[in-house]
């Protein structure tokens, strides 16, 4: 397998079209060599879509061909959308970054751990909390511990985790999806709208069609594939419903590219939605992880922001270079070690051909 992969990549590097031409052949060779049923990628600037392709099949061992209308579950890339909505509410004066969770949700204070009493919106959205780490793989709590619809269960889930003692760590950043679940409730309380209504309203503003949950609830959409490349059947994942604001949006690649172009425009001071200062705060305002975005520097000392979504059956990654006015987006409907490796190879080639 390794030998086949290396041969395939060498063939593409030496015989594929030159730098000025498209990456489609290279990307499809990666898709096949790394056993990714469906793969999408895009290279965008603030004003242009330099390249955007979706290829492959919706489900392994089928002939249901990929389409630009296909939606992918973006996992933790949802966090940048949640953070953006929070910034809009702050800009509107409905919240501040220093607003405390229990000032918005005082009814939850009585049975919660005192260590959380001073948690602020900014701390929640930047992972500066002592909430214990939680992902969709945890076996507790079970769904039968809660009752009611999705929103009511999520509220009870928040009650549940706020009763747990804080983690003991010397690190300033503590990655816990629970932070975004709590922040999502703050956004709902401050706006008087549900999280889904807030996301849908943002989508209408940006002409983006955001959806929630598994794409294949619609039979014409892609299936996700797990670590063994087993297709995940349509189902309502109650844990990801609880983690809605942390990672349960799905969207097409062309629509997601619009959201990323907005980020590039905002970082240049060219958006009417937020100021340049506000966009820079979202991406780079705090060390390592600000509001929905990791930040780092590459081997050439170029600063970039990034995130990766991995919900068990989809992989989505985005890398945004503000000074180069470039962003690279990669989508796959499989979460395997091979798929992750393949997306890394493709990203390196995208950068090589399109970075300034």
C-alpha positions as CSV (number, residue, x, y, z in Angstrom):
1,X,0.0,0.0,0.0
2,X,2.8,2.4,1.0
3,X,4.7,1.7,-2.2
4,X,1.5,2.2,-4.3
5,X,0.8,5.5,-2.6
6,X,4.4,6.8,-3.2
7,X,4.3,5.7,-6.8
8,X,1.0,7.5,-7.4
9,X,2.2,10.7,-5.8
10,X,5.5,10.7,-7.7
11,X,3.6,10.2,-11.0
12,X,1.4,13.1,-10.3
13,X,4.2,15.4,-9.2
14,X,6.2,14.8,-12.4
15,X,3.6,14.3,-15.0
16,X,0.6,16.3,-13.8
17,X,-0.1,19.8,-15.2
18,X,2.2,22.6,-14.2
19,X,1.8,25.0,-11.3
20,X,-0.6,27.4,-13.2
21,X,-3.0,24.6,-13.9
22,X,-5.6,22.9,-11.7
23,X,-5.0,20.4,-8.9
24,X,-7.9,18.2,-9.8
25,X,-5.8,15.2,-11.1
26,X,-3.5,15.4,-8.2
27,X,-6.4,15.6,-5.7
28,X,-8.2,12.7,-7.3
29,X,-5.0,10.5,-7.1
30,X,-4.8,11.4,-3.4
31,X,-8.5,10.4,-3.0
32,X,-7.9,7.0,-4.6
33,X,-4.6,6.3,-3.0
34,X,-5.8,7.1,0.5
35,X,-9.2,5.4,0.1
36,X,-11.3,8.5,0.6
37,X,-14.8,8.0,-0.9
38,X,-15.5,11.7,-1.5
39,X,-13.1,14.6,-1.3
40,X,-13.5,18.3,-1.7
41,X,-10.9,21.1,-1.7
42,X,-10.9,24.8,-2.3
43,X,-8.3,27.6,-2.6
44,X,-9.8,31.1,-2.1
45,X,-8.7,34.7,-1.7
46,X,-10.8,37.5,-0.3
47,X,-12.4,38.1,-3.8
48,X,-11.8,35.0,-5.8
49,X,-12.3,31.3,-5.8
50,X,-9.0,30.2,-7.3
51,X,-9.9,26.5,-7.3
52,X,-12.8,24.5,-6.0
53,X,-13.5,20.8,-6.7
54,X,-15.6,17.9,-5.2
55,X,-14.9,14.4,-6.5
56,X,-15.6,10.8,-5.7
57,X,-18.8,9.1,-4.5
58,X,-21.3,9.7,-1.7
59,X,-20.8,6.3,-0.2
60,X,-18.1,3.7,-0.5
61,X,-18.7,0.9,-3.1
62,X,-21.4,2.8,-4.8
63,X,-21.6,4.9,-8.0
64,X,-23.5,7.9,-6.5
65,X,-21.3,10.6,-7.9
66,X,-20.1,13.7,-5.9
67,X,-21.6,17.1,-6.6
68,X,-20.8,20.7,-5.6
69,X,-24.2,20.6,-3.8
70,X,-22.9,18.0,-1.4
71,X,-22.8,18.9,2.3
72,X,-20.2,17.7,4.8
73,X,-20.4,17.7,8.5
74,X,-17.7,20.2,9.6
75,X,-17.3,19.2,13.3
76,X,-15.2,21.7,15.2
77,X,-15.1,24.1,12.4
78,X,-18.6,24.9,13.7
79,X,-16.8,26.8,16.5
80,X,-15.7,29.6,14.3
81,X,-19.3,30.1,13.3
82,X,-20.4,30.1,16.9
83,X,-17.6,32.6,17.7
84,X,-18.6,34.8,14.8
85,X,-22.3,34.9,16.0
86,X,-21.0,35.8,19.5
87,X,-19.0,38.7,18.1
88,X,-22.0,40.0,16.3
89,X,-24.0,39.9,19.5
90,X,-21.2,41.7,21.3
91,X,-21.1,44.3,18.5
92,X,-24.9,44.8,19.0
93,X,-24.5,45.3,22.7
94,X,-26.4,42.3,23.7
95,X,-23.4,40.7,25.4
96,X,-19.8,41.6,26.2
97,X,-16.8,39.4,26.1
98,X,-16.7,39.7,29.9
99,X,-20.3,38.8,30.4
100,X,-20.5,36.0,33.0
101,X,-22.3,32.8,32.3
102,X,-24.3,32.9,35.5
103,X,-25.4,36.5,34.9
104,X,-27.1,35.3,31.8
105,X,-28.2,31.9,33.3
106,X,-28.7,32.7,37.1
107,X,-31.1,29.8,37.5
108,X,-28.3,27.3,37.0
109,X,-26.0,28.7,39.7
110,X,-27.4,27.0,42.7
111,X,-26.4,23.4,41.9
112,X,-23.2,24.3,39.9
113,X,-19.6,24.0,41.1
114,X,-18.5,27.4,42.7
115,X,-15.3,27.1,40.6
116,X,-17.4,28.1,37.5
117,X,-19.2,31.1,39.0
118,X,-16.9,33.7,37.2
119,X,-16.8,32.0,33.8
120,X,-17.1,34.6,31.0
121,X,-18.2,34.4,27.4
122,X,-14.6,35.0,26.3
123,X,-13.2,32.3,28.6
124,X,-15.7,29.8,27.3
125,X,-15.1,30.5,23.6
126,X,-11.3,30.5,24.0
127,X,-11.1,27.3,26.1
128,X,-9.8,29.2,29.2
129,X,-11.9,27.1,31.6
130,X,-11.6,24.2,34.0
131,X,-14.5,22.3,32.5
132,X,-13.6,18.6,32.0
133,X,-12.8,17.5,28.4
134,X,-15.8,15.9,26.7
135,X,-16.4,14.5,23.2
136,X,-19.1,12.5,21.4
137,X,-17.2,9.3,22.3
138,X,-17.9,9.5,26.1
139,X,-20.4,6.9,27.3
140,X,-21.9,9.2,30.0
141,X,-24.4,10.7,30.4
142,X,-26.8,8.4,28.6
143,X,-29.8,9.8,26.8
144,X,-32.3,8.2,29.2
145,X,-30.9,10.5,31.9
146,X,-32.6,13.4,30.2
147,X,-36.1,14.1,28.8
148,X,-37.8,16.3,26.2
149,X,-36.7,17.6,22.8
150,X,-33.2,18.3,21.7
151,X,-33.0,21.8,23.2
152,X,-34.4,20.6,26.6
153,X,-31.9,17.7,26.6
154,X,-29.0,20.1,25.9
155,X,-30.1,22.3,28.8
156,X,-30.2,19.3,31.1
157,X,-26.8,18.3,29.8
158,X,-25.4,21.7,30.8
159,X,-26.9,21.3,34.3
160,X,-25.2,17.9,34.5
161,X,-21.7,19.0,33.5
162,X,-21.7,22.2,35.6
163,X,-22.1,19.9,38.7
164,X,-18.8,18.1,37.9
165,X,-15.6,19.4,39.7
166,X,-13.1,21.4,37.7
167,X,-10.1,19.6,36.2
168,X,-6.7,20.3,37.7
169,X,-4.3,21.6,35.1
170,X,-1.5,24.2,34.9
171,X,-2.2,24.9,31.3
172,X,-4.0,28.1,30.4
173,X,-5.9,26.4,27.6
174,X,-8.2,23.4,28.4
175,X,-9.9,22.0,25.3
176,X,-13.4,21.0,26.2
177,X,-16.4,21.0,23.9
178,X,-18.5,21.8,27.0
179,X,-17.2,25.4,26.8
180,X,-19.0,25.9,23.5
181,X,-22.2,24.2,24.7
182,X,-22.4,26.7,27.6
183,X,-21.5,29.6,25.4
184,X,-24.2,28.5,23.0
185,X,-26.8,28.9,25.8
186,X,-25.5,32.4,26.5
187,X,-26.0,33.3,22.9
188,X,-29.6,32.0,23.0
189,X,-30.5,33.8,26.2
190,X,-29.0,37.1,25.0
191,X,-30.6,37.0,21.6
192,X,-33.9,35.4,22.5
193,X,-33.4,32.9,19.6
194,X,-32.4,29.3,19.4
195,X,-28.8,28.5,18.3
196,X,-30.3,27.0,15.1
197,X,-32.2,30.2,14.4
198,X,-29.0,32.2,15.0
199,X,-27.1,30.1,12.5
200,X,-29.9,30.2,10.0
201,X,-30.1,34.0,10.3
202,X,-26.3,34.3,9.7
203,X,-26.7,32.0,6.7
204,X,-29.4,34.2,5.2
205,X,-27.2,37.2,5.8
206,X,-24.3,35.6,4.0
207,X,-26.3,33.6,1.4
208,X,-25.1,30.3,2.9
209,X,-27.3,27.3,3.4
210,X,-26.3,25.9,6.8
211,X,-27.8,22.6,8.0
212,X,-27.4,20.5,11.1
213,X,-26.6,16.9,11.9
214,X,-25.8,14.2,9.4
215,X,-25.9,15.2,5.8
216,X,-27.3,11.8,4.7
217,X,-30.6,12.5,6.5
218,X,-31.2,13.7,2.9
219,X,-30.7,10.6,0.7
220,X,-29.0,12.6,-2.0
221,X,-26.2,13.7,0.3
222,X,-22.9,12.1,1.3
223,X,-22.5,9.4,3.9
224,X,-19.7,9.7,6.5
225,X,-17.3,6.8,7.0
226,X,-15.7,5.8,10.3
227,X,-12.1,4.6,11.1
228,X,-12.8,1.2,9.4
229,X,-14.4,2.9,6.4
230,X,-17.8,1.7,7.5
231,X,-20.6,4.0,6.2
232,X,-22.6,5.6,9.0
233,X,-26.3,5.2,8.3
234,X,-28.7,8.1,8.7
235,X,-29.5,8.6,12.4
236,X,-30.0,11.3,15.0
237,X,-26.8,11.4,17.1
238,X,-28.0,12.7,20.5
239,X,-24.5,13.4,21.7
240,X,-23.7,15.6,18.7
241,X,-27.1,17.3,19.2
242,X,-26.0,18.2,22.8
243,X,-22.7,19.5,21.3
244,X,-24.5,21.5,18.7
245,X,-22.6,24.8,19.1
246,X,-19.3,23.0,19.3
247,X,-19.6,20.8,16.2
248,X,-22.8,19.8,14.5
249,X,-23.2,22.0,11.4
250,X,-23.1,20.6,7.9
251,X,-22.6,22.8,4.8
252,X,-21.5,22.5,1.1
253,X,-17.9,23.4,0.1
254,X,-19.0,26.4,-2.1
255,X,-21.0,27.8,0.8
256,X,-18.3,27.2,3.4
257,X,-15.8,28.9,1.0
258,X,-18.0,32.0,1.3
259,X,-17.7,32.0,5.1
260,X,-13.9,31.8,4.7
261,X,-13.7,34.5,2.2
262,X,-15.6,36.7,4.6
263,X,-12.9,36.1,7.2
264,X,-10.2,37.2,4.7
265,X,-12.2,40.3,3.8
266,X,-12.7,41.1,7.5
267,X,-9.0,40.7,8.3
268,X,-8.4,43.3,5.5
269,X,-10.9,45.7,7.1
270,X,-13.4,45.2,4.2
271,X,-16.4,43.8,5.9
272,X,-19.4,45.7,7.1
273,X,-20.4,43.0,9.6
274,X,-17.5,43.5,12.0
275,X,-14.4,45.7,12.2
276,X,-10.9,44.7,11.2
277,X,-10.0,44.8,14.9
278,X,-12.8,42.4,15.8
279,X,-11.8,39.9,13.0
280,X,-8.2,40.0,14.2
281,X,-9.4,39.4,17.7
282,X,-11.4,36.3,16.6
283,X,-8.4,34.8,14.8
284,X,-5.3,36.1,16.7
285,X,-6.4,38.0,19.8
286,X,-5.3,35.3,22.3
287,X,-2.3,33.0,22.3
288,X,-2.7,29.6,20.5
289,X,-6.5,29.7,20.4
290,X,-8.6,32.8,20.3
291,X,-12.4,32.6,19.4
292,X,-13.0,29.5,17.3
293,X,-9.5,29.6,15.7
294,X,-6.1,28.1,16.4
295,X,-3.2,30.3,15.4
296,X,0.4,29.5,14.5
297,X,3.3,30.4,12.2
298,X,4.6,28.2,9.3
299,X,8.2,27.5,8.4
300,X,8.4,30.9,6.7
301,X,7.2,32.7,9.8
302,X,3.8,33.4,8.1
303,X,1.0,33.6,10.6
304,X,-2.1,31.6,9.9
305,X,-5.3,30.5,11.6
306,X,-6.8,27.1,11.3
307,X,-9.0,24.4,12.7
308,X,-10.0,20.8,12.0
309,X,-13.4,19.1,12.3
310,X,-13.5,15.4,13.1
311,X,-16.8,14.0,14.2
312,X,-15.9,10.3,13.7
313,X,-17.0,10.0,10.1
314,X,-16.0,13.3,8.4
315,X,-12.8,15.3,8.3
316,X,-12.7,19.0,7.4
317,X,-9.7,21.3,7.7
318,X,-9.2,25.0,6.9
319,X,-6.0,27.1,6.9
320,X,-6.2,30.8,6.5
321,X,-3.2,33.1,5.8
322,X,-4.2,36.7,6.3
323,X,-1.0,38.3,5.0
324,X,-1.0,36.2,1.8
325,X,-4.8,36.6,1.3
326,X,-5.1,32.9,0.9
327,X,-7.2,30.1,2.5
328,X,-7.1,26.4,1.9
329,X,-10.1,24.2,2.6
330,X,-10.2,20.4,2.6
331,X,-13.3,18.2,3.1
332,X,-13.5,14.3,3.3
333,X,-16.4,12.0,4.1
334,X,-14.2,9.6,6.0
335,X,-12.3,9.9,9.3
336,X,-9.5,7.4,8.9
337,X,-5.7,7.7,9.5
338,X,-5.2,7.3,5.8
339,X,-7.7,10.1,5.0
340,X,-6.0,12.4,7.4
341,X,-2.6,11.7,5.9
342,X,-4.0,12.2,2.4
343,X,-5.5,15.6,3.3
344,X,-2.1,16.6,4.7
345,X,-0.4,15.7,1.4
346,X,-3.0,17.6,-0.6
347,X,-2.7,20.6,1.6
348,X,1.1,20.7,1.2
349,X,0.6,20.7,-2.6
350,X,-2.1,23.4,-2.5
351,X,0.3,25.6,-0.5
352,X,3.2,24.9,-2.9
353,X,1.2,25.9,-5.9
354,X,-0.8,28.8,-4.5
355,X,1.1,30.5,-1.7
356,X,2.8,33.8,-2.5
